[in-house]
Amino acid sequence: MIIYATEVQTINSFVRLESLKEVYGLIWIFVPIFSLVLGIITGVLVIVWLEREISAGIQQRIGPEYAGPLGILQALADGTKLLFKEDLRPSRGNTPLFSIGPSIAVISILLSYSVIPFSNHLVLADLNIGIFLWIAISSIAPIGLLMSGYGSNNKYSFLGGLRAAAQAISYEIPLTLCVLSISLLSNSLSTVDIVEAQSKYGFWGWNLWRQPIGFIIFLISSLAECERLPFDLPEAEEELIAGYQTEYSGIKFGLFYVASYLNLLISSLFVTVLYLGGWNFSIPYISILELFEKDQIFGTTIGIFITLAKTYLFLFISIATRWTLPRLRMDQLLNLGWKFLLPISLGNLLLTTSFQLFSL
């Protein structure tokens, strides 16, 4: 059997073409992931700048003004400073736990962004159990904080880690019960289905009006999960220096700093998705799909803008709350979670279940 040189060249070129297709396929798998991560990092930088500007406005200060126009590059400058700082480790601490703690905290929160629908068909993973995936993954973050506190070989750090774990357990249960009520109303655990279930009646179809008690409980529980004032007991400066962050410096301290804002952003996004109608307009019987049927790219962009506008509205409330309410004591925090929010959220779930059964 004789194979000519032209045939050999054709076979070789075909093999090269197939291998190139495989490489391009692999690259395109990572493009959405990197785009999402880039968007999240930009969102965090904007939140840090907004918090400083709003805090300065509330306290009648100037705020950041030198790093870039209106001080918008101040967060980037702080991140760069932390990146080049020396990474110190406690000599008698548990080094593996001390090193892996911040990574667990950040990765567990980052994974939660995969089920957030930023616009129609713009979600990394539209899963049937999207909501419970978020709850399951977010419950891993306190383990990282507990590891950091224990690995630091510092009493203040360990106490901060224990507080973080106790606080997370106390407020995750009411939060989960509120999410259960929403999933019962929407007949789905998918984040996309929950948004679409609210779109029929526009502004009055939002779950905010159908679940007002659940919304308030979700709001309080989200602030507690994010360890924001008045629930910042794990890192109370006056009591525990900086809580579980006391022994950290450099990039590891930066990871904790980023994790707190990532958590705040994901909570705000879930408030938007679960209670504020997600990417949809507030006009009854008008959806973005129908309005921008011919130009889907423009429709998707408008959807992202609406989602982010609602998200940053909630963020403003969280930032304003920080400078309005005083910090609770640890016993008050746990009493609020177990004695008030848990029974009310259980009652809310019972009412929602009864309503759904009688409406069948």
ROBAMAR-199733 format. One record per residue (C-alpha): residue number from 1; x, y negated, z negated. Coordinates in Angstrom, 1 decimal. Layout:
% ROBAMAR-199733
R    k       X       Y       Z
R  NUM       X       Y       Z
...
% end
This chain:
% ROBAMAR-199733
R    k       X       Y       Z
R    1     0.0     0.0     0.0
R    2     1.6    -3.3     1.1
R    3     0.7    -6.5    -0.7
R    4     1.7    -9.7     1.2
R    5     3.3   -12.7    -0.4
R    6     0.2   -14.9     0.2
R    7    -2.0   -12.4    -1.7
R    8     0.4   -12.4    -4.6
R    9     0.3   -16.2    -4.7
R   10    -3.5   -16.2    -4.6
R   11    -3.6   -13.7    -7.5
R   12    -1.1   -15.8    -9.5
R   13    -3.1   -19.0    -8.9
R   14    -6.3   -17.3    -9.9
R   15    -4.7   -16.1   -13.2
R   16    -3.4   -19.6   -13.9
R   17    -6.9   -21.1   -13.2
R   18    -8.5   -18.7   -15.6
R   19    -6.0   -19.4   -18.3
R   20    -6.5   -23.1   -17.8
R   21   -10.3   -22.7   -18.2
R   22    -9.7   -20.8   -21.5
R   23    -7.5   -23.6   -22.8
R   24   -10.0   -26.3   -21.8
R   25   -12.8   -24.2   -23.4
R   26   -10.8   -24.1   -26.7
R   27   -10.2   -27.9   -26.5
R   28   -13.9   -28.6   -25.9
R   29   -14.8   -26.5   -29.0
R   30   -12.7   -28.9   -31.2
R   31   -13.8   -32.1   -29.5
R   32   -17.1   -32.4   -31.4
R   33   -15.5   -31.5   -34.7
R   34   -12.7   -34.1   -34.3
R   35   -15.3   -36.7   -33.2
R   36   -17.3   -36.1   -36.3
R   37   -14.3   -36.3   -38.6
R   38   -13.2   -39.5   -36.9
R   39   -16.7   -41.0   -37.3
R   40   -16.8   -39.9   -41.0
R   41   -13.4   -41.5   -41.7
R   42   -14.5   -44.7   -40.1
R   43   -17.7   -44.6   -42.1
R   44   -15.8   -44.2   -45.3
R   45   -13.5   -47.2   -44.5
R   46   -16.6   -49.3   -43.8
R   47   -18.2   -48.2   -47.2
R   48   -15.0   -49.1   -49.1
R   49   -14.9   -52.6   -47.5
R   50   -18.7   -53.1   -48.0
R   51   -18.4   -52.1   -51.7
R   52   -15.6   -54.6   -52.3
R   53   -17.5   -57.4   -50.5
R   54   -20.8   -56.7   -52.2
R   55   -19.1   -56.3   -55.6
R   56   -17.3   -59.6   -55.0
R   57   -20.6   -61.3   -54.1
R   58   -22.4   -59.9   -57.2
R   59   -19.6   -61.0   -59.5
R   60   -19.1   -64.4   -57.6
R   61   -15.5   -63.5   -56.5
R   62   -13.9   -63.9   -53.1
R   63   -13.1   -60.2   -52.5
R   64   -10.7   -58.9   -49.8
R   65    -9.7   -61.5   -47.3
R   66    -6.0   -61.2   -46.2
R   67    -5.8   -57.7   -44.6
R   68    -7.3   -58.2   -41.2
R   69   -10.3   -60.3   -40.3
R   70   -12.6   -60.7   -43.4
R   71   -10.3   -58.2   -45.2
R   72   -11.7   -55.3   -43.2
R   73    -8.3   -53.5   -43.0
R   74    -7.9   -53.5   -46.8
R   75    -9.0   -49.9   -47.2
R   76    -6.7   -48.8   -44.5
R   77    -3.8   -50.7   -46.2
R   78    -4.6   -48.9   -49.5
R   79    -4.7   -45.5   -47.8
R   80    -1.4   -46.1   -46.2
R   81     0.1   -47.2   -49.5
R   82    -1.1   -43.9   -51.2
R   83     0.2   -41.9   -48.3
R   84     3.8   -43.1   -48.9
R   85     3.7   -42.9   -52.7
R   86     5.6   -40.2   -54.5
R   87     3.6   -37.0   -55.2
R   88     4.3   -36.4   -58.9
R   89     3.4   -33.2   -60.7
R   90     3.1   -32.5   -64.4
R   91     6.1   -30.4   -65.5
R   92     4.0   -28.1   -67.8
R   93     0.8   -28.0   -65.7
R   94    -0.5   -25.2   -63.6
R   95     1.0   -26.3   -60.2
R   96    -1.2   -24.1   -57.9
R   97    -4.4   -25.2   -59.5
R   98    -3.2   -28.8   -59.7
R   99    -2.4   -28.8   -55.9
R  100    -5.4   -27.0   -54.6
R  101    -8.1   -28.9   -56.6
R  102    -8.3   -32.1   -54.5
R  103    -8.3   -30.0   -51.3
R  104   -11.3   -28.0   -52.4
R  105   -13.2   -31.1   -53.4
R  106   -12.7   -32.8   -50.0
R  107   -13.2   -29.7   -47.8
R  108   -16.4   -28.6   -49.5
R  109   -17.9   -32.1   -48.9
R  110   -16.6   -32.3   -45.3
R  111   -18.3   -29.0   -44.4
R  112   -21.7   -30.4   -45.5
R  113   -21.6   -32.9   -42.6
R  114   -22.0   -30.1   -40.1
R  115   -25.8   -29.9   -40.7
R  116   -26.5   -33.6   -40.5
R  117   -28.5   -34.6   -37.4
R  118   -27.2   -38.1   -36.5
R  119   -29.6   -38.3   -33.5
R  120   -31.8   -35.9   -31.4
R  121   -29.6   -32.9   -30.3
R  122   -26.6   -34.6   -32.0
R  123   -25.9   -32.1   -34.8
R  124   -22.8   -29.9   -35.2
R  125   -24.8   -26.9   -36.4
R  126   -28.6   -26.8   -36.3
R  127   -29.1   -23.9   -38.8
R  128   -32.3   -22.5   -40.1
R  129   -30.9   -22.8   -43.6
R  130   -29.2   -26.1   -43.1
R  131   -30.5   -27.7   -46.3
R  132   -29.5   -24.8   -48.6
R  133   -26.1   -24.6   -46.9
R  134   -25.5   -28.2   -48.0
R  135   -26.6   -27.4   -51.6
R  136   -24.4   -24.2   -51.7
R  137   -21.3   -25.9   -50.3
R  138   -21.6   -29.0   -52.4
R  139   -21.7   -26.9   -55.6
R  140   -18.1   -25.8   -54.8
R  141   -16.8   -29.4   -55.3
R  142   -17.1   -29.3   -59.1
R  143   -14.9   -26.2   -59.2
R  144   -12.1   -28.2   -57.6
R  145   -12.5   -30.9   -60.2
R  146   -12.4   -28.4   -63.0
R  147    -9.3   -26.8   -61.5
R  148    -7.7   -30.2   -61.3
R  149    -8.5   -31.0   -64.9
R  150    -7.2   -27.7   -66.2
R  151    -4.1   -27.7   -64.0
R  152    -3.0   -31.1   -65.2
R  153    -2.2   -29.9   -68.8
R  154    -3.8   -33.1   -70.1
R  155    -6.6   -33.3   -72.7
R  156    -8.2   -36.3   -71.0
R  157    -8.1   -34.6   -67.6
R  158    -9.5   -31.4   -68.9
R  159   -12.3   -33.2   -70.7
R  160   -13.0   -35.1   -67.4
R  161   -13.2   -31.8   -65.5
R  162   -15.5   -30.2   -68.0
R  163   -17.8   -33.3   -67.9
R  164   -17.8   -33.1   -64.1
R  165   -18.8   -29.5   -64.1
R  166   -21.6   -30.0   -66.8
R  167   -22.9   -33.1   -64.9
R  168   -23.0   -31.2   -61.5
R  169   -24.9   -28.2   -63.0
R  170   -27.4   -30.5   -64.8
R  171   -28.3   -32.5   -61.8
R  172   -28.1   -30.0   -59.0
R  173   -31.2   -28.1   -60.3
R  174   -33.6   -31.1   -60.1
R  175   -32.1   -32.1   -56.7
R  176   -32.6   -28.5   -55.3
R  177   -36.2   -28.5   -56.6
R  178   -36.9   -31.8   -54.7
R  179   -35.4   -30.3   -51.6
R  180   -37.6   -27.3   -52.0
R  181   -40.7   -29.5   -52.1
R  182   -39.6   -31.2   -48.8
R  183   -39.0   -27.8   -47.1
R  184   -42.5   -26.7   -48.2
R  185   -44.0   -29.8   -46.6
R  186   -42.0   -29.4   -43.4
R  187   -42.3   -25.5   -43.3
R  188   -38.6   -25.3   -42.5
R  189   -35.1   -25.5   -44.0
R  190   -33.6   -26.9   -40.8
R  191   -32.6   -30.6   -41.1
R  192   -33.7   -31.2   -37.5
R  193   -37.2   -29.7   -38.1
R  194   -37.6   -31.9   -41.3
R  195   -36.9   -35.0   -39.3
R  196   -39.2   -34.0   -36.5
R  197   -42.0   -33.2   -39.0
R  198   -41.9   -36.9   -40.2
R  199   -41.9   -38.4   -36.7
R  200   -45.6   -37.9   -35.9
R  201   -47.1   -40.8   -37.9
R  202   -44.1   -43.1   -37.8
R  203   -43.5   -45.2   -40.9
R  204   -46.4   -43.6   -42.9
R  205   -45.2   -40.1   -42.0
R  206   -42.0   -40.4   -44.0
R  207   -41.6   -38.0   -46.9
R  208   -41.0   -41.1   -49.1
R  209   -44.8   -41.7   -49.2
R  210   -45.7   -38.0   -49.5
R  211   -43.1   -37.3   -52.2
R  212   -42.5   -40.5   -54.2
R  213   -41.7   -38.7   -57.4
R  214   -39.3   -36.4   -55.6
R  215   -37.6   -39.4   -53.9
R  216   -36.9   -41.1   -57.3
R  217   -35.6   -37.8   -58.8
R  218   -33.5   -37.2   -55.7
R  219   -32.1   -40.7   -55.9
R  220   -31.1   -40.4   -59.5
R  221   -29.6   -36.9   -59.0
R  222   -27.6   -38.1   -56.0
R  223   -26.1   -40.9   -58.0
R  224   -25.2   -38.4   -60.7
R  225   -23.7   -35.9   -58.2
R  226   -21.6   -38.7   -56.7
R  227   -20.4   -39.7   -60.2
R  228   -21.4   -43.3   -59.7
R  229   -22.3   -45.7   -62.4
R  230   -24.3   -45.3   -64.6
R  231   -23.3   -41.6   -64.3
R  232   -19.5   -42.0   -64.0
R  233   -18.8   -40.1   -67.3
R  234   -16.1   -37.7   -65.8
R  235   -13.8   -40.6   -64.9
R  236   -14.9   -43.2   -67.6
R  237   -11.9   -45.6   -67.7
R  238   -12.5   -46.8   -71.2
R  239   -12.7   -43.2   -72.7
R  240   -10.7   -40.9   -70.5
R  241    -8.2   -43.2   -68.7
R  242    -9.2   -41.8   -65.3
R  243   -10.7   -38.3   -66.2
R  244    -9.5   -35.5   -64.0
R  245    -7.5   -38.0   -61.8
R  246    -5.2   -39.1   -64.7
R  247    -2.1   -37.1   -63.7
R  248    -2.5   -37.6   -59.9
R  249    -0.6   -39.9   -57.6
R  250     0.0   -40.4   -53.9
R  251    -1.9   -38.4   -51.4
R  252    -3.6   -36.2   -53.9
R  253    -5.1   -39.2   -55.7
R  254    -6.1   -40.5   -52.3
R  255    -8.0   -37.3   -51.6
R  256   -10.1   -37.7   -54.7
R  257   -10.7   -41.3   -53.7
R  258   -11.9   -40.2   -50.3
R  259   -13.9   -37.4   -51.7
R  260   -16.0   -39.7   -53.9
R  261   -16.9   -41.9   -50.9
R  262   -17.5   -38.9   -48.7
R  263   -19.9   -37.6   -51.3
R  264   -21.7   -40.9   -51.4
R  265   -22.1   -41.0   -47.6
R  266   -23.4   -37.5   -47.4
R  267   -26.0   -38.2   -50.1
R  268   -27.1   -41.3   -48.3
R  269   -27.4   -39.4   -45.0
R  270   -29.5   -36.7   -46.7
R  271   -31.8   -39.3   -48.2
R  272   -32.3   -40.7   -44.7
R  273   -32.9   -37.2   -43.2
R  274   -35.2   -35.9   -46.0
R  275   -37.2   -39.0   -46.9
R  276   -36.7   -41.9   -44.4
R  277   -37.5   -40.2   -41.1
R  278   -33.9   -39.7   -39.8
R  279   -33.2   -41.0   -36.4
R  280   -36.9   -41.8   -35.5
R  281   -38.5   -45.2   -35.1
R  282   -41.1   -46.3   -37.6
R  283   -43.7   -46.7   -34.9
R  284   -46.5   -44.0   -34.9
R  285   -46.7   -41.6   -32.0
R  286   -43.5   -43.0   -30.4
R  287   -40.4   -40.9   -30.4
R  288   -36.9   -41.7   -29.0
R  289   -37.2   -38.8   -26.6
R  290   -40.3   -40.2   -24.9
R  291   -39.1   -43.8   -24.9
R  292   -35.6   -43.0   -23.4
R  293   -36.5   -39.9   -21.4
R  294   -34.5   -41.0   -18.4
R  295   -31.4   -42.4   -20.2
R  296   -30.6   -39.8   -22.9
R  297   -27.2   -41.3   -23.8
R  298   -28.8   -44.7   -24.6
R  299   -31.5   -42.9   -26.6
R  300   -28.9   -40.9   -28.6
R  301   -27.0   -44.2   -29.3
R  302   -30.1   -45.9   -30.6
R  303   -30.8   -42.8   -32.8
R  304   -27.4   -43.0   -34.3
R  305   -27.8   -46.7   -35.0
R  306   -31.2   -46.1   -36.7
R  307   -29.8   -43.3   -38.8
R  308   -26.8   -45.4   -39.9
R  309   -28.9   -48.5   -40.6
R  310   -31.1   -46.5   -43.0
R  311   -28.1   -44.8   -44.6
R  312   -26.3   -48.1   -45.3
R  313   -29.4   -49.5   -46.8
R  314   -29.3   -46.7   -49.4
R  315   -25.6   -47.3   -49.8
R  316   -26.3   -51.0   -50.6
R  317   -28.7   -49.8   -53.4
R  318   -26.0   -47.5   -54.8
R  319   -23.3   -50.2   -54.8
R  320   -25.7   -52.8   -56.4
R  321   -26.6   -50.2   -59.1
R  322   -23.0   -49.9   -60.0
R  323   -22.8   -53.5   -61.2
R  324   -26.3   -53.7   -62.6
R  325   -26.7   -50.8   -65.1
R  326   -24.4   -49.9   -68.1
R  327   -22.8   -46.4   -68.4
R  328   -24.8   -43.7   -70.3
R  329   -23.4   -41.6   -73.1
R  330   -22.7   -37.9   -72.4
R  331   -25.7   -36.8   -74.5
R  332   -28.0   -39.3   -72.8
R  333   -26.9   -38.1   -69.4
R  334   -27.5   -34.4   -70.2
R  335   -30.8   -35.2   -71.9
R  336   -32.0   -37.1   -68.8
R  337   -31.1   -34.2   -66.6
R  338   -32.5   -31.3   -68.6
R  339   -35.4   -32.9   -70.6
R  340   -36.8   -35.3   -68.1
R  341   -35.7   -34.7   -64.5
R  342   -36.0   -30.9   -64.6
R  343   -39.6   -30.7   -65.9
R  344   -40.8   -33.5   -63.6
R  345   -39.2   -31.9   -60.6
R  346   -40.7   -28.5   -61.5
R  347   -44.1   -30.2   -61.8
R  348   -43.6   -32.0   -58.5
R  349   -42.8   -28.6   -56.8
R  350   -45.9   -27.0   -58.4
R  351   -48.1   -29.9   -57.1
R  352   -46.6   -29.6   -53.6
R  353   -47.1   -25.8   -53.6
R  354   -50.7   -26.1   -54.7
R  355   -51.4   -28.8   -52.1
R  356   -50.0   -26.7   -49.3
R  357   -52.0   -23.6   -50.5
R  358   -55.3   -25.5   -50.6
R  359   -54.7   -27.2   -47.3
R  360   -54.4   -23.8   -45.5
% end
